[in-house]
Amino acid sequence: MRLHTPLLALLLATTGIGHAAPGRQATAAVPFTFEEVMVPMRDGARLQTVILRPTDKTGPLPILFQRTPYGVPGGVPATIPADMRFLVDDGYILVFQNMRGQFKSDGDFTMSMALAPAGSDAIDEATDGYDSVDWLVKNVKGNNGKVGMWGVSYPGYAAAVALAKPHPALKAVSPQAAWNDWWINDDLHRYGAFRLSYATDWLFSLQNNDQGRDFDYGGNGVVDSYAWFLKLGPVENLDTQYFNGSVPMLRSIIDRPNYDSFWKANRWTDRLGKTTVPTLHVAGFWDQEDPLGTWKIYERMEAADPEGLNMIVAGPWAHGSWRGPGSDVGYIKFGTESGTAFRRDIEAPFFAHWLHGKGAKPAFEARMFQSGSWAWKDYPQWPPRAAAATNLYLRADGTLSFTEPAAGEPCRDYLSDPANPVPFRERPISRTYPSQEWRWWEAADQRFVDGRPDVLTYTSAPLEADLTVTGAVAARLMASTSGTDSDMVVKLIDVLPDDYEPAPGGALGDYPRTLNGYQFPIAMEVRRGRWLESFETAKPLVPNKVVAWDVPMKDHDHVFKAGHRIMVQVQSSWFPMIDRNPQKFVPNIYKAKAGDFVKATQRVCAGSYVALPVMR
């Protein structure tokens, strides 16, 4: 069966293994032996599990274990996956397991992250992880009694959640691009604003994997998703007209728009206790799928880490791109293979120490491949104490300044029209899969919207010296809307100089492929007005009343180089990555009627700023 997921390419890269054709024979010098077993859980359910033993290693070996909803190897791999070369060189018994309800595994795949109460006999993903580790160390021949878990995205979450109920044999975990809260800022929402196009493609493929196909957008294989979702209308139409109840998670989103008990129960990190298992978290600064989860899991574990077992690595990576060379941020090529360096110098030594007893204990706390300087940086804690929050103010004349404006400086305004929302990338916008053109959209040149009348742009003078921003970026807009609901999107951008690259040789046709003047987004985020006061209870805005919009913009480590300019863009739609706000308050935004979508005048006023964690 074809894997129709946002991790199709990533799973093949991560495991190096797809589903082998029936009867396929191994080639000469096969690096692994293959065994498929059904591992029993405490409730009697059995989970499809594949065991790959290296053919060139002897003696007891540790187990490197990955749990996934995306499918396990269907046969013997002919070659060693390039992205696992450094791990395989150290020698592990590789184990892959399908989660409940996926492929041959028993049970139902609910996507639930809710954990059973302490002392309960109920099953959850943490108990399945525990039971699997227990079975593996007791039944897999030739293991040394030590298990490591790892994975990217859903497998990353499956590794992380095992830390809520860790088995004694679990000695090292690396959750990579994991998540902890689907309402706040991972996969399905951004601070409650629904991730429309991505969730459509991901949820359909994940909860309909028996169909072996992607969502076909009504039979149209080639589609500008911007036009398609605009024609769709309110979000509920996606379920009633196309999904017809086949995607239960979408129905949960529609029926539970606020941050209620359902979403909070799925915030599994509340159940984490004292950190007892060495953990290597991995995040990408341009991870457009799971931008916040890794940081929140790290933060929660750091609060109870007396032995210094918790550490984090991040870099200029998209979702899982550290499994490849990691030498570019989309169009921006920086040359250094940061992904290769991570796997060779950080990931492999981490597991080698804790599972093999080789090498020194990893000594760093936070290691970042810093964008802008394109160099590795180590920090004794994260965020570093040397960073000081410094306000960069949005001025009425369209400039940015570290000087606070005088009282009475006028506002700037624009007209936001839900019938003509601001696209999140250049049109035509392909669907998420199978092309994955969207992979680097968060690093795409923002000149495609600069100059639209419904996008405010603020620009600094060229920097006289490097400005290093390390830690949490946040914005505060003092803004109003003439409507009763609204979205505010804030984008922090590094504007590359007009002479960034030497003039290309040849015809003028080479010009569009240069980076001269490129508007390189560093941080982008959205806040939805109905939840400014409370995520739990939606409340209409007072028309034309200026209020504070606090917009968290996550953690970053970036150098704005001398000669570059800083830019901030503000807009009120980001379509169809985020569903359209009607701009008229309705109790359930996903069930808005066509007549609820109205134009609104937005004002951004004095006192608006982006808080930058500037390194002293």
C-alpha positions as CSV (number, residue, x, y, z in Angstrom):
1,M,0.0,0.0,0.0
2,R,1.3,3.4,-0.9
3,L,1.9,5.7,2.1
4,H,-0.3,8.8,1.6
5,T,1.0,11.0,4.4
6,P,3.0,14.2,4.8
7,L,5.8,11.9,5.8
8,L,5.8,9.8,2.7
9,A,9.2,11.0,1.5
10,L,10.3,11.5,5.1
11,L,9.5,7.9,6.2
12,L,11.3,6.5,3.2
13,A,14.3,8.8,4.1
14,T,14.0,8.1,7.8
15,T,13.9,4.3,7.5
16,G,15.2,4.1,4.0
17,I,12.5,1.4,3.5
18,G,9.3,1.3,1.6
19,H,6.9,-1.5,1.2
20,A,8.6,-4.2,-0.8
21,A,6.8,-5.9,-3.6
22,P,5.4,-9.4,-2.7
23,G,8.0,-12.0,-3.3
24,R,10.9,-9.6,-3.8
25,Q,14.2,-11.2,-3.1
26,A,17.1,-9.6,-1.3
27,T,20.2,-8.7,-3.2
28,A,23.7,-9.9,-2.4
29,A,25.3,-8.6,0.8
30,V,22.0,-7.8,2.4
31,P,22.8,-5.6,5.5
32,F,19.9,-7.0,7.7
33,T,17.8,-10.0,8.3
34,F,14.0,-9.5,8.4
35,E,11.4,-10.8,10.9
36,E,7.8,-9.8,11.3
37,V,6.0,-10.5,14.6
38,M,2.8,-9.4,16.3
39,V,3.6,-7.9,19.7
40,P,0.9,-8.4,22.3
41,M,-0.4,-5.4,24.4
42,R,-1.9,-5.6,27.9
43,D,-5.4,-5.7,26.6
44,G,-4.7,-8.5,24.1
45,A,-4.3,-6.3,21.0
46,R,-1.4,-7.3,18.8
47,L,0.7,-4.7,16.9
48,Q,2.5,-5.5,13.7
49,T,6.3,-5.2,14.3
50,V,9.3,-5.7,12.1
51,I,12.7,-6.6,13.4
52,L,15.8,-5.9,11.3
53,R,19.1,-7.4,12.6
54,P,22.4,-6.3,11.1
55,T,24.3,-9.1,9.4
56,D,27.7,-7.7,10.0
57,K,27.5,-7.2,13.8
58,T,28.0,-9.7,16.6
59,G,27.4,-9.8,20.3
60,P,24.4,-8.4,22.2
61,L,23.2,-5.2,20.6
62,P,20.8,-2.5,21.8
63,I,17.4,-2.0,20.2
64,L,16.6,1.2,18.3
65,F,12.8,1.3,18.2
66,Q,10.3,3.4,16.2
67,R,6.5,3.4,16.4
68,T,4.6,4.8,13.4
69,P,1.1,5.1,11.9
70,Y,2.7,5.2,8.4
71,G,3.6,1.6,7.7
72,V,6.6,-0.6,8.5
73,P,9.1,-2.3,6.1
74,G,7.6,-5.0,4.0
75,G,10.8,-6.8,3.2
76,V,14.5,-6.8,3.6
77,P,16.1,-3.5,2.5
78,A,18.8,-4.0,0.0
79,T,21.0,-1.1,1.2
80,I,21.6,0.9,4.4
81,P,19.6,4.1,4.4
82,A,21.8,7.1,3.9
83,D,20.3,9.0,6.7
84,M,20.9,6.1,9.2
85,R,24.4,5.3,8.1
86,F,26.1,6.7,11.3
87,L,23.6,4.9,13.5
88,V,23.9,1.6,11.6
89,D,27.7,1.8,11.8
90,D,27.4,1.6,15.6
91,G,25.2,-1.5,15.4
92,Y,21.6,-1.7,16.5
93,I,18.7,-4.1,16.2
94,L,16.2,-1.9,14.3
95,V,12.6,-2.3,15.2
96,F,9.6,-0.7,13.5
97,Q,6.0,-1.0,14.7
98,N,2.6,0.1,13.3
99,M,0.5,1.8,15.9
100,R,-3.0,0.5,16.8
101,G,-5.5,0.3,13.9
102,Q,-2.9,0.9,11.2
103,F,-2.2,-1.7,8.5
104,K,-2.0,-5.1,10.2
105,S,-2.1,-3.9,13.8
106,D,-5.2,-4.6,15.9
107,G,-7.5,-2.0,17.4
108,D,-8.7,1.5,16.4
109,F,-6.5,4.4,15.3
110,T,-8.1,7.3,17.1
111,M,-5.2,9.9,16.9
112,S,-5.9,10.5,20.6
113,M,-3.0,11.8,22.7
114,A,-5.1,11.6,25.9
115,L,-3.4,9.5,28.6
116,A,-5.2,7.3,31.0
117,P,-5.3,8.5,34.7
118,A,-2.5,7.3,36.9
119,G,-3.3,3.9,38.4
120,S,-5.8,3.1,35.6
121,D,-5.8,-0.1,33.6
122,A,-6.8,1.8,30.5
123,I,-4.6,1.7,27.4
124,D,-3.0,4.7,25.6
125,E,0.0,5.4,23.4
126,A,2.3,5.5,26.5
127,T,1.2,2.1,27.7
128,D,1.6,0.7,24.2
129,G,5.1,2.0,24.2
130,Y,5.8,0.5,27.6
131,D,4.4,-2.9,26.7
132,S,6.3,-3.0,23.4
133,V,9.6,-2.2,25.1
134,D,8.9,-4.8,27.7
135,W,8.2,-7.5,25.1
136,L,11.2,-6.6,23.0
137,V,13.8,-6.8,25.7
138,K,12.3,-10.2,26.8
139,N,11.8,-11.8,23.4
140,V,14.2,-10.3,20.8
141,K,17.3,-12.5,20.6
142,G,20.7,-11.0,21.0
143,N,19.7,-7.7,22.6
144,N,21.7,-6.1,25.4
145,G,18.6,-5.0,27.5
146,K,18.8,-1.4,26.4
147,V,16.2,0.3,24.1
148,G,16.3,3.7,22.4
149,M,13.3,5.3,20.8
150,W,13.3,7.9,18.0
151,G,11.3,9.2,15.1
152,V,10.2,12.3,13.3
153,S,6.7,13.9,13.4
154,Y,4.1,11.2,14.4
155,P,6.9,8.7,15.2
156,G,8.6,11.6,17.1
157,Y,5.4,12.0,19.2
158,A,5.2,8.2,19.7
159,A,8.8,8.3,21.0
160,A,8.1,11.3,23.2
161,V,4.9,10.0,24.8
162,A,6.8,6.9,26.0
163,L,8.5,9.3,28.4
164,A,5.2,9.7,30.3
165,K,5.5,6.1,31.4
166,P,9.0,5.0,30.7
167,H,10.0,1.4,30.9
168,P,13.2,0.7,32.9
169,A,14.9,-0.6,29.7
170,L,14.2,2.7,27.9
171,K,17.6,4.3,28.1
172,A,17.6,7.1,25.4
173,V,14.9,8.9,23.4
174,S,15.1,11.4,20.5
175,P,11.8,12.9,19.7
176,Q,12.2,14.9,16.5
177,A,9.5,17.3,15.3
178,A,7.2,15.9,18.0
179,W,4.1,17.6,19.2
180,N,2.2,18.2,22.4
181,D,-0.9,20.3,21.7
182,W,-2.9,20.2,18.4
183,W,-5.0,23.3,19.3
184,I,-2.2,25.7,20.3
185,N,0.4,25.3,17.5
186,D,1.0,21.9,16.0
187,D,-0.4,20.4,12.7
188,L,-4.1,21.3,13.2
189,H,-4.2,24.9,14.5
190,R,-2.1,28.0,15.2
191,Y,-3.4,29.5,18.4
192,G,-6.9,28.1,17.6
193,A,-6.9,29.3,13.9
194,F,-7.5,26.2,11.8
195,R,-4.8,25.0,9.4
196,L,-7.2,24.4,6.6
197,S,-5.3,23.1,3.6
198,Y,-2.7,21.1,5.4
199,A,-5.2,19.5,7.8
200,T,-7.4,18.6,4.8
201,D,-4.7,16.6,3.1
202,W,-3.0,15.1,6.2
203,L,-6.1,14.0,8.0
204,F,-7.8,12.5,5.0
205,S,-4.8,10.4,4.1
206,L,-4.1,9.4,7.7
207,Q,-7.7,8.4,8.6
208,N,-8.4,6.9,5.2
209,N,-5.1,5.0,4.7
210,D,-7.0,1.9,3.6
211,Q,-8.1,3.8,0.4
212,G,-4.5,4.1,-0.7
213,R,-5.0,7.6,-2.2
214,D,-4.8,11.3,-1.4
215,F,-7.9,13.5,-1.2
216,D,-8.8,14.1,-4.8
217,Y,-10.5,17.5,-4.4
218,G,-13.7,16.3,-6.1
219,G,-12.0,14.4,-8.9
220,N,-9.9,17.3,-10.0
221,G,-6.3,16.0,-10.0
222,V,-4.8,19.5,-10.7
223,V,-6.1,22.2,-8.5
224,D,-5.2,25.7,-7.3
225,S,-6.1,25.0,-3.7
226,Y,-6.6,28.8,-3.1
227,A,-9.5,28.8,-5.6
228,W,-10.8,25.5,-4.4
229,F,-11.1,26.4,-0.8
230,L,-12.5,29.8,-1.6
231,K,-15.3,28.2,-3.5
232,L,-15.8,25.6,-0.7
233,G,-17.0,28.3,1.7
234,P,-17.3,27.6,5.5
235,V,-15.1,24.8,6.8
236,E,-18.1,22.6,7.7
237,N,-18.7,22.1,4.0
238,L,-15.5,20.1,3.8
239,D,-17.1,17.4,6.0
240,T,-20.7,17.6,4.8
241,Q,-19.9,17.8,1.0
242,Y,-16.7,15.8,0.7
243,F,-15.5,13.8,3.8
244,N,-18.9,12.6,4.8
245,G,-17.8,11.7,8.3
246,S,-14.8,9.6,7.2
247,V,-12.3,11.9,9.0
248,P,-13.4,11.9,12.7
249,M,-10.7,14.4,13.7
250,L,-12.0,17.0,11.3
251,R,-15.5,16.5,12.9
252,S,-13.9,17.0,16.3
253,I,-12.3,20.3,15.1
254,I,-15.6,21.5,13.7
255,D,-17.6,20.6,16.8
256,R,-15.0,21.9,19.3
257,P,-13.8,25.3,18.0
258,N,-12.6,26.5,21.5
259,Y,-9.8,25.2,23.7
260,D,-12.1,22.9,25.7
261,S,-11.5,19.7,27.8
262,F,-11.1,17.6,24.6
263,W,-8.1,19.5,23.4
264,K,-6.6,19.9,26.9
265,A,-6.9,16.1,27.6
266,N,-4.8,15.6,24.4
267,R,-2.1,17.9,25.9
268,W,-0.2,14.8,27.0
269,T,2.8,16.7,28.4
270,D,0.9,17.6,31.5
271,R,1.6,14.0,32.6
272,L,5.4,14.2,32.4
273,G,7.1,13.9,35.7
274,K,10.8,14.0,36.6
275,T,13.1,13.6,33.7
276,T,14.8,10.2,34.1
277,V,15.6,9.2,30.5
278,P,18.3,11.0,28.5
279,T,16.4,12.9,25.8
280,L,17.6,14.6,22.6
281,H,14.9,16.9,21.2
282,V,15.2,18.1,17.6
283,A,13.4,21.0,16.0
284,G,13.5,23.0,12.8
285,F,13.2,26.8,12.8
286,W,11.3,26.5,9.5
287,D,9.2,23.5,10.5
288,Q,5.8,24.4,9.0
289,E,4.1,21.3,10.4
290,D,5.0,21.0,14.0
291,P,6.7,24.3,14.9
292,L,6.1,24.5,18.6
293,G,5.7,21.0,20.1
294,T,9.4,20.2,20.4
295,W,10.1,23.4,22.3
296,K,7.2,22.8,24.7
297,I,8.2,19.2,25.4
298,Y,11.8,20.3,26.1
299,E,10.5,23.1,28.3
300,R,8.3,20.8,30.3
301,M,11.1,18.2,30.8
302,E,13.6,21.0,31.6
303,A,11.5,22.0,34.6
304,A,12.2,18.7,36.3
305,D,15.7,17.7,35.1
306,P,18.0,17.5,38.1
307,E,20.5,15.2,36.4
308,G,20.9,17.2,33.2
309,L,19.5,14.6,30.9
310,N,17.4,16.9,28.8
311,M,18.9,18.6,25.7
312,I,17.7,20.3,22.5
313,V,19.1,20.8,19.0
314,A,17.6,23.0,16.3
315,G,18.6,24.4,13.0
316,P,17.5,26.1,9.7
317,W,15.4,23.1,8.8
318,A,12.0,22.3,7.5
319,H,10.0,19.4,8.8
320,G,12.5,16.6,9.2
321,S,15.0,18.1,6.6
322,W,17.8,17.3,9.1
323,R,17.5,13.7,7.8
324,G,19.0,15.0,4.6
325,P,22.1,17.1,3.9
326,G,20.5,20.2,5.5
327,S,22.5,22.7,3.3
328,D,19.8,25.1,2.3
329,V,16.7,27.0,3.5
330,G,14.6,26.6,0.4
331,Y,16.2,28.9,-2.2
332,I,18.9,30.1,0.2
333,K,21.9,27.8,-0.1
334,F,24.5,28.1,2.7
335,G,26.7,25.2,1.8
336,T,27.3,23.5,5.1
337,E,25.6,20.1,5.5
338,S,24.1,20.9,8.9
339,G,21.8,17.8,8.7
340,T,24.7,15.5,8.0
341,A,26.7,17.1,10.9
342,F,23.7,16.6,13.2
343,R,23.4,12.9,12.4
344,R,27.1,12.3,12.6
345,D,28.2,14.5,15.5
346,I,25.2,14.7,17.7
347,E,22.6,12.0,17.1
348,A,24.9,9.0,16.6
349,P,27.1,9.8,19.6
350,F,24.0,10.4,21.8
351,F,22.7,6.9,21.2
352,A,26.2,5.4,21.2
353,H,26.8,6.7,24.7
354,W,23.5,5.8,26.3
355,L,22.9,2.4,24.5
356,H,26.5,1.2,23.8
357,G,28.4,2.9,26.6
358,K,30.7,4.4,24.0
359,G,32.2,7.9,24.1
360,A,31.6,10.7,26.6
361,K,28.3,11.8,27.9
362,P,26.9,14.6,25.7
363,A,27.9,17.8,27.5
364,F,25.8,20.4,25.7
365,E,22.3,21.7,26.8
366,A,21.2,23.5,23.6
367,R,23.0,23.3,20.3
368,M,21.8,25.4,17.4
369,F,22.9,25.8,13.8
370,Q,22.4,29.5,13.7
371,S,20.9,31.0,10.5
372,G,22.5,34.1,9.0
373,S,25.9,33.1,10.4
374,W,25.4,29.5,9.3
375,A,27.4,28.2,12.2
376,W,26.9,25.9,15.2
377,K,26.4,27.6,18.5
378,D,26.2,26.1,22.0
379,Y,24.3,27.6,24.9
380,P,24.4,26.6,28.6
381,Q,20.7,27.0,28.8
382,W,17.7,27.8,26.6
383,P,16.7,30.4,26.1
384,P,20.1,32.0,26.8
385,R,20.2,34.5,29.6
386,A,22.4,36.8,27.5
387,A,19.5,37.7,25.2
388,A,17.6,40.8,26.2
389,A,14.1,41.5,24.9
390,T,14.3,44.6,22.7
391,N,11.3,46.3,21.2
392,L,11.3,47.1,17.5
393,Y,8.5,49.6,17.0
394,L,6.1,49.8,14.0
395,R,6.0,53.4,13.0
396,A,3.2,55.3,11.2
397,D,5.5,56.2,8.3
398,G,6.1,52.6,7.5
399,T,9.5,52.4,9.1
400,L,10.8,50.3,12.0
401,S,12.7,51.8,14.9
402,F,14.1,50.8,18.3
403,T,12.8,54.2,19.5
404,E,9.3,54.2,21.0
405,P,7.0,56.6,19.1
406,A,5.6,59.6,20.8
407,A,2.1,59.6,22.1
408,G,-0.5,60.4,19.4
409,E,1.3,59.0,16.5
410,P,-1.4,58.1,13.9
411,C,-2.5,54.6,13.0
412,R,-2.2,52.9,9.6
413,D,-5.2,51.0,8.1
414,Y,-6.2,48.6,5.4
415,L,-9.3,46.9,4.2
416,S,-9.5,43.2,4.7
417,D,-11.9,41.3,2.4
418,P,-12.6,37.6,3.0
419,A,-13.6,37.3,-0.6
420,N,-10.0,38.2,-1.6
421,P,-7.8,36.8,1.2
422,V,-4.0,37.2,1.2
423,P,-2.5,33.9,-0.1
424,F,0.1,32.2,2.1
425,R,2.3,31.4,-1.0
426,E,2.4,32.3,-4.6
427,R,-0.6,31.1,-6.8
428,P,-1.4,28.7,-8.1
429,I,-1.1,26.9,-4.8
430,S,-0.7,23.2,-5.3
431,R,-2.3,20.8,-2.8
432,T,0.0,19.5,0.0
433,Y,0.7,16.1,-1.6
434,P,2.2,14.5,-3.6
435,S,4.3,17.4,-4.9
436,Q,5.3,18.8,-1.5
437,E,6.0,22.2,-3.1
438,W,4.8,23.6,0.1
439,R,7.7,22.2,2.1
440,W,9.6,25.5,2.3
441,W,6.7,28.0,2.1
442,E,7.7,29.6,5.4
443,A,11.1,30.6,3.9
444,A,9.6,31.8,0.6
445,D,10.3,35.3,-0.7
446,Q,7.5,37.5,0.6
447,R,7.6,40.0,-2.3
448,F,4.6,38.2,-3.8
449,V,2.4,40.0,-1.2
450,D,4.5,43.1,-0.5
451,G,2.5,46.0,-2.0
452,R,-0.9,44.5,-1.7
453,P,-3.3,47.1,-0.3
454,D,-4.3,44.7,2.5
455,V,-0.8,44.1,3.7
456,L,1.0,46.7,5.8
457,T,4.8,46.7,5.4
458,Y,7.3,48.3,7.9
459,T,11.0,48.4,7.0
460,S,14.1,49.5,8.9
461,A,17.1,51.3,7.5
462,P,20.1,49.0,6.5
463,L,21.7,47.7,9.7
464,E,25.0,49.2,10.5
465,A,26.2,46.1,12.4
466,D,25.1,42.5,12.8
467,L,22.0,42.0,15.0
468,T,21.8,38.5,16.6
469,V,18.4,37.3,17.8
470,T,18.4,34.2,20.0
471,G,15.4,33.0,21.9
472,A,11.6,33.6,21.8
473,V,10.3,36.2,19.3
474,A,7.0,37.9,20.1
475,A,4.9,40.7,18.7
476,R,2.3,43.0,20.3
477,L,0.0,44.9,18.0
478,M,-2.1,47.7,19.2
479,A,-4.9,47.3,16.7
480,S,-8.6,47.4,16.0
481,T,-11.1,46.2,13.5
482,S,-14.4,47.6,12.3
483,G,-15.8,44.1,12.5
484,T,-16.5,41.9,15.6
485,D,-13.8,39.2,14.8
486,S,-10.6,39.3,12.9
487,D,-7.2,37.7,12.4
488,M,-3.8,39.4,12.6
489,V,-0.8,37.8,11.0
490,V,2.7,39.2,11.8
491,K,5.8,38.3,9.8
492,L,9.4,39.1,10.7
493,I,11.5,39.3,7.6
494,D,15.2,39.6,6.8
495,V,15.5,41.7,3.6
496,L,18.7,40.7,1.7
497,P,20.6,43.6,0.1
498,D,20.0,44.3,-3.6
499,D,23.6,43.3,-4.2
500,Y,23.4,40.1,-2.1
501,E,24.6,38.0,-5.1
502,P,27.0,39.0,-7.9
503,A,25.2,39.8,-11.1
504,P,24.6,36.5,-12.9
505,G,26.2,36.0,-16.3
506,G,24.2,35.7,-19.4
507,A,20.7,37.0,-20.2
508,L,18.5,39.2,-18.1
509,G,16.3,36.1,-17.7
510,D,18.7,34.9,-14.9
511,Y,17.5,37.8,-12.7
512,P,14.4,36.2,-11.1
513,R,16.7,33.4,-9.8
514,T,18.9,35.7,-7.8
515,L,18.5,36.4,-4.1
516,N,19.0,40.2,-4.5
517,G,16.3,41.9,-2.4
518,Y,14.9,38.6,-1.2
519,Q,12.4,39.0,1.6
520,F,13.4,36.1,3.8
521,P,10.9,35.3,6.5
522,I,12.4,34.4,9.9
523,A,9.2,34.2,12.0
524,M,5.5,34.3,11.1
525,E,2.4,33.7,13.2
526,V,-1.4,34.4,13.5
527,R,-3.7,35.3,16.3
528,R,-7.5,35.1,16.1
529,G,-9.4,38.0,17.7
530,R,-12.2,35.9,19.3
531,W,-9.6,34.3,21.6
532,L,-7.6,37.4,22.7
533,E,-9.1,37.3,26.2
534,S,-9.5,33.5,26.6
535,F,-8.8,30.5,24.5
536,E,-11.6,28.6,26.3
537,T,-14.4,31.1,25.6
538,A,-14.8,33.0,22.3
539,K,-15.8,36.6,22.6
540,P,-16.6,39.2,20.0
541,L,-14.4,42.2,19.6
542,V,-15.7,45.7,20.1
543,P,-15.7,47.4,16.7
544,N,-13.0,50.1,16.3
545,K,-11.6,49.6,19.8
546,V,-7.8,49.5,19.9
547,V,-6.7,46.5,22.0
548,A,-3.4,44.5,22.5
549,W,-2.9,41.5,20.2
550,D,-0.1,39.4,21.7
551,V,1.4,37.2,19.0
552,P,4.0,34.6,20.1
553,M,6.4,33.8,17.3
554,K,8.4,30.9,18.7
555,D,12.1,30.4,19.3
556,H,14.7,31.3,16.8
557,D,18.5,31.8,16.4
558,H,19.3,34.2,13.6
559,V,21.8,36.9,12.7
560,F,20.5,39.9,10.7
561,K,23.7,40.8,9.0
562,A,25.0,44.3,8.5
563,G,23.7,45.9,5.4
564,H,20.4,43.9,5.6
565,R,17.1,45.5,6.5
566,I,14.5,44.2,8.9
567,M,10.9,44.1,7.7
568,V,7.6,43.4,9.4
569,Q,4.4,42.7,7.5
570,V,0.9,42.7,9.0
571,Q,-2.2,41.2,7.3
572,S,-5.5,39.6,8.3
573,S,-5.6,36.5,6.2
574,W,-3.2,33.7,5.3
575,F,-5.2,31.5,2.9
576,P,-5.8,28.6,2.6
577,M,-3.1,27.7,5.1
578,I,-5.4,29.3,7.7
579,D,-9.2,29.2,7.2
580,R,-10.9,32.6,6.5
581,N,-12.2,34.6,9.4
582,P,-15.7,35.9,8.5
583,Q,-14.8,39.1,10.4
584,K,-18.3,39.0,11.9
585,F,-18.4,37.1,15.2
586,V,-20.4,33.9,15.1
587,P,-20.5,31.3,17.9
588,N,-18.8,28.6,15.8
589,I,-16.5,30.0,13.1
590,Y,-16.6,26.7,11.2
591,K,-20.3,26.9,10.7
592,A,-20.4,30.5,9.5
593,K,-22.9,31.3,6.7
594,A,-22.0,33.0,3.4
595,G,-23.5,36.3,4.6
596,D,-21.3,36.3,7.7
597,F,-18.2,37.0,5.7
598,V,-17.8,40.8,5.6
599,K,-15.1,43.3,4.8
600,A,-13.5,45.1,7.7
601,T,-11.1,48.0,8.2
602,Q,-8.1,47.1,10.3
603,R,-6.0,49.6,12.1
604,V,-2.5,49.2,13.5
605,C,-1.6,51.9,15.9
606,A,1.2,53.4,18.0
607,G,2.8,51.1,20.6
608,S,2.9,48.1,18.2
609,Y,6.2,46.3,18.2
610,V,8.1,43.1,17.7
611,A,10.1,42.0,20.8
612,L,13.4,40.6,19.7
613,P,15.7,38.6,22.1
614,V,18.9,40.5,21.1
615,M,22.2,39.0,22.3
616,R,24.3,41.4,24.2
